[in-house]
């Protein structure tokens, strides 16, 4: 078993690094969604097709204020 780990150490470390990056991205996205941040383009709702159909959260907030 130790020989197999030694032979594949580079692959194991690379896989762990990629898994860590993916976990960090998922955690950030989940935190942003819990805080109610819009996960869209972030460039505002002027001219956004979603704001015209009522799907843009920022557009709904602007209409209410």
N, C-alpha and C positions, 0 to 999 in steps of 0.2 A: 504494500500500500504506500509506503514512504517513497519507494522508487517511482511509482506512478505520479505521486504529488510532485516530486522533484522534476520529473520530465515534463509536466504540464503546468508548472508554476506560473509561467508567463500568461498562459490562457486563463488560468484561475484568477490571477490578479486583474487582468483586463476585464473579465466578466464581472468581478466584484466592483470595479470602478464604474462600469457602465450601469450596473444595477443601482449603485449609490446615486449616480446622476439622475437616473429615471425616478428613483424614490424622492429625491429632492424636488424635481420638477412637479411631480404629482402632489407633494405636500404644499408647495407654493400655490398651485392651482386650486387645491381644496381650501386653503386658507383664504384666498381671494374670493372664492365663491361664497364661503361662510360670511365674509364681511360685506357681501352684496356688490362687489365690484363686477363691472361688466367685462366679460371675457372676449369681447369683439375687437374691432380694429382700434378703438380708443381715440379716434380722430374727430369725435363729435357727431352730432346727428343731422347737421345741415346737409341735405341732399341724400341722406341715407335711405335706401328703400325700406328698411325696417322701421324707420320713424314714421313713414307715411302709412304703413300698415299697422302701426301701434305695437310693433315688436321691439323697438329700441327703448331700453329702460331710461336712458338719459332724456330721450324725447318725451316720454311720459312724465318725467319729473319737471321738464320745462313747461309742459302744457298745464301742469297743476299749479305752478307758481306764477 
